[in-house]
């Protein structure tokens, strides 16, 4: 898939670019919104694109992966594929807004007539007249920005271009379901995505489709549903959503020190703090997906952005990644359900798409053992690979490449021509993360480092045996009516969303 951030429109500090490039407004014939990278000039000829280092606030971009071709290997085609997709661009999530953005915004406004002092530092001069892009927190926080809808539709068009034959089959089928969590931002992402796929709006209902045309199936987020949900982090009582906060804050208080000194020397009366710096860097991302640009992006150096990115990687490592012992358990239900879809002799549809929150793709990656820093390390302490005293620049766990807006994990079943030399089967599975093929550890002997289907099934079974006790590991009463280790929505067991 061609990157959604392919259009290089430069700004101050940008590397030179031909004026002809400024008129390019589409990628593979698809008009792409919010594709204006914030590029800082560096010794690299390509520059440093800030928007690819904002972790969960990054506008979507294709993962660089490991340089494997994104198209199926020669002589192979995709038979079935399943995607789980994070929602699209939002104004801000409630935690970021309440803990960082709103306090910083109020501090700027309370600076009053002294705001002219920001002109003492050219890269902060804009703060003298800056106004927040979040003008009505009640109506905007946790909601999609206008670009969120158009970006989701563009992703649908691009994925449709990847699977033209499967899309044609789906278009001619009597039913086609797309599943979504009940959160408004997920529904508002899935709807234009379907429009991008098929060129028409879906029906929206609370159960599996029985009528013709694409149907958006809302799945309840009720906390009693155990594994039968698209938001397992909300249904696992033992999951701690605050995990990673201490480790992240330790690093924030470290990497922001020179930035604070730099800013306070020029503007001492504002008394910049670590939380101010972190809020400003968050605003670079959020303001970009609201207005298509942000002066905050130009206020920092590449090293500052790498520090911000690592602070987020620490937080997500300990809350959603390998530093959280429950992570693979929360990813196993989708992995098992999807494996069943890929191995079914008669799948109900050729493509499966599900929309959810930022937490779920990382869980699935840990269930697959992808992006694991310690996969080839003899160190028995997995958390030592993410120190809070310095950046591990060689880490595999980079959440900018894992969970940007519209970030997704996909599994494809490949069917290849028989008798390909050195290959012993015709069916393979490959994992995609934001369009990039990522080989599965110990299971990559097929074309394009794909995994032979039988080996993949055994791999998933082994992972499930180790991590698959959702009910027990989450501390759920096994006698409760909804206690289950199984995600059953694709087989029609859809928990109902109460009518509002």
C-alpha positions as CSV (number, residue, x, y, z in Angstrom):
1,X,0.0,0.0,0.0
2,X,1.4,3.4,-0.9
3,X,1.9,5.6,2.1
4,X,-0.8,8.0,3.2
5,X,1.9,10.5,3.9
6,X,3.6,10.3,0.5
7,X,3.0,13.9,-0.5
8,X,6.1,15.9,0.5
9,X,4.9,19.5,1.0
10,X,7.6,21.3,2.9
11,X,7.5,24.2,5.4
12,X,10.1,26.2,7.3
13,X,13.2,24.1,8.0
14,X,12.3,21.8,5.2
15,X,14.6,20.4,2.6
16,X,14.3,21.8,-0.9
17,X,11.6,20.3,-3.1
18,X,10.5,20.9,-6.7
19,X,7.5,23.2,-7.1
20,X,6.0,20.5,-9.3
21,X,5.6,18.3,-6.2
22,X,3.4,20.9,-4.6
23,X,0.5,20.2,-6.9
24,X,0.4,16.4,-6.3
25,X,-2.8,15.7,-4.4
26,X,-3.3,12.0,-4.8
27,X,-1.6,8.7,-4.2
28,X,-2.3,6.0,-6.8
29,X,-5.3,8.0,-7.9
30,X,-6.7,8.4,-4.4
31,X,-6.9,11.9,-2.9
32,X,-5.2,11.8,0.4
33,X,-5.9,14.4,3.1
34,X,-3.3,15.6,5.7
35,X,-0.3,14.6,3.8
36,X,1.8,17.6,4.6
37,X,4.8,16.2,6.5
38,X,6.6,18.4,9.0
39,X,10.2,18.0,7.8
40,X,13.2,19.3,9.6
41,X,16.4,19.8,7.6
42,X,19.1,17.3,8.7
43,X,22.2,15.9,7.2
44,X,19.9,13.3,5.6
45,X,18.8,14.1,2.1
46,X,15.2,13.1,3.1
47,X,15.1,15.2,6.2
48,X,13.4,14.2,9.5
49,X,9.6,13.8,9.2
50,X,8.3,14.7,12.7
51,X,4.9,13.2,12.0
52,X,6.5,9.7,11.8
53,X,7.7,10.0,15.4
54,X,4.6,10.9,17.3
55,X,3.6,7.4,18.5
56,X,-0.2,7.2,19.0
57,X,-0.7,10.8,17.7
58,X,0.9,10.2,14.3
59,X,-1.2,10.6,11.3
60,X,-1.3,7.3,9.4
61,X,1.8,6.3,7.5
62,X,3.0,3.0,6.1
63,X,5.4,1.2,8.4
64,X,8.9,0.8,6.9
65,X,8.8,-2.8,8.0
66,X,11.8,-4.9,7.1
67,X,12.0,-4.0,3.4
68,X,10.0,-7.0,2.2
69,X,7.8,-6.2,-0.9
70,X,4.3,-5.2,0.1
71,X,2.7,-7.0,-2.8
72,X,2.2,-10.8,-2.5
73,X,5.1,-12.9,-3.7
74,X,5.2,-13.8,-7.4
75,X,2.9,-16.7,-8.3
76,X,0.8,-16.1,-5.1
77,X,-2.5,-14.3,-4.5
78,X,-4.5,-13.4,-1.4
79,X,-7.3,-15.8,-0.8
80,X,-8.6,-14.3,2.5
81,X,-7.5,-11.4,4.7
82,X,-8.5,-10.1,8.1
83,X,-7.7,-6.6,9.4
84,X,-8.1,-5.0,12.8
85,X,-7.9,-1.2,12.5
86,X,-7.5,1.6,15.0
87,X,-9.9,4.5,14.6
88,X,-9.0,7.6,12.6
89,X,-7.8,11.1,13.6
90,X,-9.3,12.6,16.7
91,X,-9.1,16.1,18.3
92,X,-7.5,14.6,21.4
93,X,-8.2,11.7,23.7
94,X,-9.6,12.7,27.1
95,X,-6.5,11.8,29.1
96,X,-4.1,13.8,26.9
97,X,-6.4,16.7,26.9
98,X,-7.1,16.8,30.7
99,X,-3.6,16.0,31.9
100,X,-1.4,17.9,29.4
101,X,-3.1,20.0,26.7
102,X,-5.8,21.9,28.7
103,X,-3.4,22.9,31.5
104,X,-0.8,24.1,29.1
105,X,-3.4,26.0,27.0
106,X,-4.7,27.7,30.2
107,X,-1.2,28.6,31.2
108,X,-0.6,30.3,27.9
109,X,-3.8,32.2,28.1
110,X,-3.1,33.2,31.7
111,X,0.2,34.6,30.6
112,X,-1.8,37.5,29.4
113,X,0.0,40.6,28.2
114,X,3.3,38.8,28.7
115,X,2.6,36.6,25.7
116,X,4.5,39.0,23.6
117,X,7.6,37.7,25.4
118,X,7.4,34.5,23.4
119,X,8.9,36.5,20.5
120,X,12.2,36.3,22.3
121,X,12.6,32.8,20.8
122,X,11.7,32.7,17.0
123,X,10.4,29.2,17.1
124,X,8.0,30.1,19.9
125,X,6.9,33.5,18.6
126,X,3.7,32.1,17.3
127,X,2.5,31.6,20.9
128,X,2.0,35.3,21.3
129,X,-1.2,35.0,19.2
130,X,-1.8,31.3,19.2
131,X,-5.3,30.0,19.9
132,X,-6.2,26.4,20.6
133,X,-7.7,24.3,17.8
134,X,-9.9,22.6,20.4
135,X,-12.6,25.2,20.8
136,X,-15.3,23.0,22.4
137,X,-13.8,20.2,24.4
138,X,-17.2,18.7,25.3
139,X,-18.0,18.3,21.6
140,X,-14.6,17.6,20.2
141,X,-12.4,15.5,22.6
142,X,-12.5,11.8,21.6
143,X,-14.3,12.7,18.4
144,X,-13.1,12.4,14.8
145,X,-11.7,15.5,13.1
146,X,-13.0,16.2,9.6
147,X,-9.7,14.8,8.3
148,X,-10.4,11.7,10.3
149,X,-13.4,10.8,8.0
150,X,-11.6,11.6,4.8
151,X,-8.5,9.7,5.9
152,X,-10.6,6.6,6.7
153,X,-12.3,6.8,3.4
154,X,-8.9,7.1,1.6
155,X,-7.6,4.0,3.5
156,X,-10.7,2.1,2.3
157,X,-9.9,3.1,-1.3
158,X,-6.3,2.1,-1.0
159,X,-7.1,-1.3,0.5
160,X,-9.7,-1.8,-2.2
161,X,-6.9,-1.3,-4.7
162,X,-4.9,-4.0,-3.0
163,X,-7.6,-6.6,-3.4
164,X,-9.7,-5.8,-6.5
165,X,-10.9,-9.4,-7.1
166,X,-11.8,-9.9,-3.5
167,X,-13.6,-6.6,-3.4
168,X,-15.5,-7.5,-6.5
169,X,-16.5,-10.8,-4.9
170,X,-17.6,-9.0,-1.7
171,X,-19.6,-6.4,-3.8
172,X,-21.5,-9.2,-5.5
173,X,-22.2,-11.1,-2.3
174,X,-25.6,-11.0,-0.6
175,X,-24.0,-9.8,2.6
176,X,-20.8,-8.3,3.8
177,X,-20.1,-7.4,7.4
178,X,-17.6,-4.9,8.9
179,X,-17.4,-5.0,12.7
180,X,-16.8,-2.1,15.1
181,X,-16.7,-1.3,18.7
182,X,-19.6,0.8,19.9
183,X,-17.5,4.0,20.5
184,X,-18.5,6.8,18.3
185,X,-15.0,7.4,17.0
186,X,-14.8,3.8,15.8
187,X,-18.2,3.9,14.1
188,X,-17.3,7.2,12.5
189,X,-14.1,5.7,11.2
190,X,-15.6,2.5,9.9
191,X,-18.4,4.2,8.0
192,X,-16.3,6.3,5.6
193,X,-13.8,3.4,5.3
194,X,-16.7,1.2,3.9
195,X,-17.6,4.0,1.6
196,X,-14.0,4.0,0.3
197,X,-14.1,0.2,-0.1
198,X,-17.4,0.0,-2.0
199,X,-18.3,3.5,-3.0
200,X,-21.5,3.3,-1.0
201,X,-22.6,3.8,2.6
202,X,-23.3,0.8,4.9
203,X,-26.3,-0.3,6.8
204,X,-25.6,0.1,10.5
205,X,-27.1,-2.4,13.0
206,X,-26.4,-4.4,16.1
207,X,-26.2,-7.8,14.7
208,X,-24.8,-9.8,11.8
209,X,-26.1,-8.7,8.4
210,X,-29.1,-10.5,6.8
211,X,-29.8,-8.0,4.1
212,X,-27.9,-7.2,0.9
213,X,-25.1,-4.7,0.9
214,X,-22.2,-3.8,3.3
215,X,-23.3,-3.8,6.9
216,X,-21.6,-2.1,9.8
217,X,-22.1,-4.4,12.8
218,X,-21.8,-2.6,16.2
219,X,-20.3,-4.8,19.0
220,X,-20.9,-4.0,22.6
221,X,-18.1,-2.7,24.8
222,X,-19.8,-3.9,28.0
223,X,-17.2,-4.7,30.6
224,X,-18.8,-8.1,31.4
225,X,-18.2,-9.6,28.0
226,X,-14.8,-11.4,28.6
227,X,-13.1,-12.1,25.4
228,X,-16.1,-11.6,23.1
229,X,-15.4,-8.0,22.4
230,X,-13.3,-5.7,20.2
231,X,-12.0,-3.9,23.3
232,X,-10.6,-6.7,25.6
233,X,-8.6,-4.2,27.6
234,X,-12.0,-2.9,29.0
235,X,-13.3,-6.4,29.8
236,X,-10.2,-7.7,31.7
237,X,-10.4,-6.7,35.3
238,X,-6.7,-7.4,36.0
239,X,-5.6,-5.1,33.2
240,X,-4.0,-1.9,34.5
241,X,-4.5,1.0,32.1
242,X,-2.1,3.2,34.1
243,X,0.8,0.8,33.7
244,X,3.8,2.5,32.1
245,X,3.0,6.0,33.4
246,X,5.8,5.9,36.0
247,X,8.4,4.7,33.5
248,X,7.3,7.2,30.9
249,X,7.3,10.1,33.3
250,X,10.8,9.2,34.5
251,X,12.1,9.6,31.0
252,X,10.0,12.7,30.3
253,X,11.7,14.4,33.3
254,X,15.0,13.4,31.7
255,X,14.8,14.2,28.0
256,X,13.0,17.6,28.6
257,X,15.7,19.1,30.8
258,X,17.8,20.6,28.0
259,X,14.6,21.8,26.2
260,X,13.4,23.5,29.4
261,X,16.7,25.2,29.9
262,X,16.7,26.4,26.3
263,X,13.2,27.9,26.5
264,X,13.5,29.3,30.0
265,X,16.7,31.2,29.2
266,X,14.9,33.1,26.5
267,X,11.5,33.4,28.3
268,X,12.1,32.9,32.1
269,X,8.8,34.3,33.3
270,X,6.8,31.5,31.7
271,X,8.7,28.9,33.7
272,X,8.4,26.0,31.2
273,X,8.0,22.6,32.8
274,X,8.4,19.0,31.6
275,X,4.6,18.7,31.3
276,X,4.5,21.9,29.2
277,X,7.1,20.5,26.8
278,X,5.2,17.2,26.5
279,X,1.9,19.0,25.9
280,X,3.4,21.2,23.1
281,X,4.8,18.1,21.4
282,X,1.4,16.4,21.6
283,X,-0.2,19.5,20.1
284,X,2.1,19.1,17.1
285,X,0.2,15.9,16.2
286,X,-3.3,16.8,17.3
287,X,-3.2,20.3,15.7
288,X,-1.9,18.8,12.5
289,X,-4.9,16.4,12.1
290,X,-7.2,19.3,13.0
291,X,-5.8,22.1,10.8
292,X,-3.3,20.3,8.6
293,X,-0.3,22.1,10.1
294,X,1.1,23.1,13.5
295,X,3.7,25.6,14.5
296,X,4.5,23.4,17.5
297,X,6.2,21.0,15.1
298,X,8.8,23.6,14.3
299,X,9.6,24.4,17.9
300,X,11.8,21.4,18.6
301,X,14.8,19.6,17.2
302,X,15.0,16.0,15.9
303,X,16.6,14.8,19.2
304,X,13.7,16.4,21.1
305,X,11.2,14.4,19.0
306,X,13.1,11.1,19.5
307,X,12.9,11.8,23.2
308,X,9.1,12.3,23.0
309,X,8.7,9.2,20.8
310,X,10.7,7.1,23.4
311,X,8.5,8.4,26.2
312,X,5.5,7.0,24.4
313,X,7.2,3.8,23.6
314,X,8.0,3.3,27.3
315,X,4.4,3.9,28.3
316,X,3.0,1.5,25.6
317,X,5.7,-1.1,26.3
318,X,4.6,-1.4,29.9
319,X,0.8,-0.9,29.3
320,X,0.2,-2.6,25.9
321,X,3.5,-4.4,25.0
322,X,5.8,-7.0,26.4
323,X,6.3,-5.2,29.7
324,X,2.6,-6.0,30.4
325,X,2.2,-9.7,31.1
326,X,-1.5,-9.7,30.1
327,X,-0.8,-8.2,26.6
328,X,-0.6,-11.5,24.6
329,X,-3.6,-12.8,26.5
330,X,-5.7,-9.8,25.3
331,X,-4.5,-10.4,21.7
332,X,-5.1,-14.2,21.5
333,X,-8.9,-14.1,21.1
334,X,-8.7,-12.1,17.8
335,X,-5.7,-14.2,16.7
336,X,-7.6,-17.4,17.3
337,X,-10.8,-16.1,15.7
338,X,-8.9,-14.9,12.6
339,X,-7.0,-18.1,12.3
340,X,-10.3,-19.9,12.1
341,X,-11.4,-17.6,9.4
342,X,-8.3,-18.0,7.3
343,X,-8.3,-21.8,7.6
344,X,-12.0,-22.3,6.9
345,X,-12.7,-24.2,3.7
346,X,-15.7,-22.0,3.1
347,X,-15.2,-18.5,4.6
348,X,-18.4,-16.5,4.8
349,X,-16.6,-13.5,3.1
350,X,-13.2,-12.9,1.5
351,X,-12.3,-10.0,3.7
352,X,-12.8,-9.2,7.3
353,X,-12.4,-5.7,8.8
354,X,-12.9,-4.7,12.5
355,X,-12.5,-1.2,14.0
356,X,-11.4,-0.6,17.5
357,X,-9.0,1.4,19.7
358,X,-5.3,2.0,19.9
359,X,-4.8,-0.7,22.5
360,X,-5.8,-3.7,20.5
361,X,-3.2,-3.8,17.6
362,X,-0.3,-4.0,20.1
363,X,-2.0,-6.8,22.0
364,X,-2.2,-8.8,18.8
365,X,1.4,-8.1,17.9
366,X,2.5,-9.5,21.3
367,X,0.3,-12.5,20.8
368,X,2.2,-13.1,17.5
369,X,5.5,-12.2,19.2
370,X,6.3,-9.4,16.7
371,X,8.3,-6.3,17.5
372,X,9.8,-8.0,20.5
373,X,13.1,-6.4,21.6
374,X,14.3,-9.5,23.4
375,X,13.3,-12.1,20.7
376,X,17.0,-12.7,20.1
377,X,18.4,-11.6,23.4
378,X,19.8,-13.8,26.1
379,X,18.8,-11.3,28.8
380,X,16.1,-12.9,31.0
381,X,14.7,-9.5,32.0
382,X,12.6,-8.3,29.1
383,X,12.1,-4.9,30.6
384,X,15.8,-4.2,30.5
385,X,15.5,-3.6,26.8
386,X,13.5,-0.4,27.5
387,X,15.6,1.6,30.0
388,X,14.3,4.8,31.5
389,X,17.7,6.4,31.6
390,X,18.5,6.5,27.9
391,X,17.0,5.7,24.5
392,X,17.4,2.2,23.2
393,X,17.8,3.3,19.6
394,X,18.0,-0.4,18.4
395,X,14.6,-1.4,19.8
396,X,12.1,-3.1,17.7
397,X,9.2,-1.6,19.7
398,X,8.5,1.7,18.0
399,X,4.9,2.6,18.5
400,X,4.9,5.3,15.8
401,X,5.2,2.4,13.4
402,X,2.6,0.3,15.3
403,X,-0.3,2.4,16.4
404,X,-0.7,5.7,14.4
405,X,-4.2,6.8,13.6
406,X,-5.8,4.1,11.4
407,X,-2.9,1.8,12.4
408,X,-3.8,-1.8,11.6
409,X,-2.7,-5.4,11.8
410,X,-3.7,-7.9,9.1
411,X,-3.3,-11.6,8.4
412,X,-3.4,-12.8,4.8
413,X,-3.8,-16.3,3.6
414,X,-1.8,-16.7,0.4
415,X,-2.5,-19.3,-2.2
416,X,0.5,-20.0,-4.4
417,X,1.1,-21.9,-7.6
418,X,1.9,-25.6,-7.0
419,X,5.4,-26.9,-7.3
420,X,7.2,-23.7,-6.6
421,X,10.8,-24.9,-6.2
422,X,11.9,-25.5,-2.6
423,X,8.3,-24.9,-1.2
424,X,6.3,-27.9,0.1
425,X,2.8,-26.5,0.3
426,X,0.5,-24.1,-1.6
427,X,-1.0,-22.2,1.3
428,X,0.8,-19.6,3.5
429,X,0.0,-16.8,6.0
430,X,1.8,-13.5,6.3
431,X,1.3,-10.7,8.8
432,X,1.1,-7.1,7.8
433,X,1.5,-4.1,10.1
434,X,0.4,-0.9,8.5
435,X,0.9,-2.4,5.1
436,X,4.4,-3.8,5.7
437,X,4.9,-7.6,5.8
438,X,6.5,-8.6,9.1
439,X,7.9,-12.2,9.3
440,X,6.7,-14.4,12.1
441,X,9.6,-15.5,14.3
442,X,10.5,-19.2,13.5
443,X,7.8,-19.4,10.8
444,X,9.0,-17.7,7.7
445,X,10.1,-20.5,5.3
446,X,7.5,-19.6,2.6
447,X,7.6,-17.2,-0.3
448,X,8.3,-13.7,0.8
449,X,9.2,-15.0,4.3
450,X,5.6,-16.1,4.8
451,X,4.6,-18.9,7.1
452,X,3.3,-22.3,5.8
453,X,-0.3,-22.6,6.8
454,X,0.1,-25.8,8.8
455,X,3.1,-24.3,10.7
456,X,1.1,-21.2,11.3
457,X,-1.8,-23.1,12.8
458,X,0.7,-24.9,15.1
459,X,2.3,-21.6,16.0
460,X,-1.0,-20.1,17.0
461,X,-2.0,-23.1,19.0
462,X,1.3,-23.0,21.0
463,X,0.8,-19.3,21.7
464,X,-2.8,-20.0,22.7
465,X,-1.8,-22.8,25.0
466,X,0.6,-20.4,26.8
467,X,-1.5,-17.2,26.9
468,X,-5.1,-18.1,25.9
469,X,-6.7,-18.4,29.4
470,X,-8.5,-15.0,29.1
471,X,-11.0,-15.8,31.9
472,X,-8.4,-17.1,34.4
473,X,-5.6,-14.6,33.7
474,X,-8.0,-11.6,33.7
475,X,-9.5,-12.7,37.0
476,X,-13.0,-13.2,35.6
477,X,-15.5,-15.3,37.6
478,X,-15.7,-18.5,35.5
479,X,-19.2,-19.0,36.6
480,X,-20.5,-15.8,35.1
481,X,-22.8,-16.1,32.1
482,X,-20.5,-14.2,29.8
483,X,-17.2,-15.9,30.9
484,X,-15.4,-17.0,27.7
485,X,-12.0,-17.1,26.1
486,X,-13.5,-16.9,22.6
487,X,-14.2,-14.0,20.3
488,X,-17.3,-15.2,18.5
489,X,-18.5,-12.1,16.6
490,X,-17.4,-13.5,13.2
491,X,-19.6,-16.5,13.7
492,X,-22.7,-14.4,14.6
493,X,-22.3,-14.3,18.4
494,X,-22.5,-10.5,18.6
495,X,-23.1,-8.9,22.0
496,X,-25.8,-6.3,21.5
497,X,-25.3,-2.6,21.9
498,X,-28.2,-1.1,24.0
499,X,-30.4,1.3,22.0
500,X,-29.7,4.9,23.2
